[in-house]
Amino acid sequence: MSQKQPGHLPPEALEDWMAKVSDLLGFEEDIDISAVLDLTRDVAHDVARPAAPLTTFALGLALGRKSPEEFETGFRDYHEQLTRLAEEQDSP
């Protein structure tokens, strides 16, 4: 493990980071970074902070089961459903 202090990436650097992650993990699908970050924020605020990375991990698993042709539609559908589910957790 590295001993250097954690850094913070400016928004424009996230695309470069995700390109490196995509290369390392071997996928070519484009990631809507803003949508993923929005979902993570909504889940963290409406459900619980630890639920945010778990939810995005589960989203990745579900998308991994889709064909490349279904990826974009699947992402939009799952994003909408998960956001709605998170919002409902805040309701009485």
C-alpha positions as CSV (number, residue, x, y, z in Angstrom):
1,M,0.0,0.0,0.0
2,S,1.1,3.5,-0.8
3,Q,1.8,5.9,2.1
4,K,1.0,9.0,0.2
5,Q,-1.9,11.2,1.3
6,P,-5.2,10.7,-0.5
7,G,-5.7,13.2,-3.3
8,H,-8.8,14.7,-4.8
9,L,-9.3,14.6,-8.5
10,P,-10.8,17.7,-10.2
11,P,-13.8,16.8,-12.3
12,E,-11.9,16.9,-15.6
13,A,-9.4,14.4,-14.3
14,L,-12.1,11.8,-13.6
15,E,-12.4,11.0,-17.3
16,D,-8.7,10.3,-17.4
17,W,-9.0,8.2,-14.3
18,M,-11.9,6.2,-15.7
19,A,-10.0,5.6,-18.9
20,K,-7.2,4.0,-16.9
21,V,-9.7,2.0,-14.9
22,S,-11.4,0.8,-18.1
23,D,-8.1,-0.2,-19.6
24,L,-7.1,-2.1,-16.5
25,L,-10.5,-3.9,-16.1
26,G,-10.9,-4.5,-19.8
27,F,-14.2,-2.8,-20.7
28,E,-15.1,-0.4,-23.5
29,E,-18.5,0.9,-22.4
30,D,-18.7,4.7,-21.8
31,I,-19.5,5.6,-18.3
32,D,-21.7,8.5,-17.5
33,I,-19.6,9.8,-14.6
34,S,-22.1,12.5,-13.6
35,A,-24.9,10.1,-13.4
36,V,-22.9,7.6,-11.3
37,L,-21.8,10.4,-9.0
38,D,-25.4,11.7,-8.7
39,L,-26.7,8.2,-7.9
40,T,-23.9,7.7,-5.3
41,R,-24.8,11.1,-3.7
42,D,-28.5,10.3,-3.6
43,V,-28.1,6.9,-2.0
44,A,-25.6,8.3,0.5
45,H,-28.0,11.1,1.5
46,D,-31.3,9.3,1.3
47,V,-30.3,5.8,2.6
48,A,-26.9,5.7,4.3
49,R,-23.3,6.6,3.3
50,P,-22.2,3.0,3.3
51,A,-25.0,2.1,0.9
52,A,-23.6,4.3,-1.8
53,P,-20.6,2.2,-2.8
54,L,-22.6,-1.0,-2.3
55,T,-25.3,0.3,-4.6
56,T,-22.9,1.3,-7.4
57,F,-21.1,-2.1,-7.1
58,A,-24.5,-3.8,-7.4
59,L,-25.3,-1.6,-10.4
60,G,-22.0,-2.7,-12.0
61,L,-22.8,-6.4,-11.4
62,A,-26.2,-6.0,-13.0
63,L,-24.9,-4.1,-16.0
64,G,-22.2,-6.7,-16.4
65,R,-24.9,-9.2,-17.2
66,K,-26.3,-7.1,-20.0
67,S,-25.1,-7.4,-23.6
68,P,-23.1,-4.4,-24.9
69,E,-26.1,-3.4,-27.0
70,E,-28.3,-3.3,-23.8
71,F,-25.7,-1.4,-21.7
72,E,-26.9,2.2,-22.2
73,T,-30.6,1.4,-21.9
74,G,-29.9,-0.8,-18.9
75,F,-27.8,1.9,-17.2
76,R,-30.6,4.5,-17.7
77,D,-33.3,2.2,-16.4
78,Y,-31.3,1.0,-13.4
79,H,-30.2,4.5,-12.6
80,E,-33.8,5.7,-12.6
81,Q,-35.1,2.8,-10.5
82,L,-32.3,3.0,-8.0
83,T,-32.7,6.8,-7.6
84,R,-36.4,6.4,-7.1
85,L,-35.8,3.6,-4.5
86,A,-33.4,5.8,-2.6
87,E,-35.8,8.7,-2.6
88,E,-38.5,6.4,-1.2
89,Q,-36.3,5.6,1.7
90,D,-36.6,9.2,2.8
91,S,-40.4,9.2,2.7
92,P,-42.6,8.2,5.7
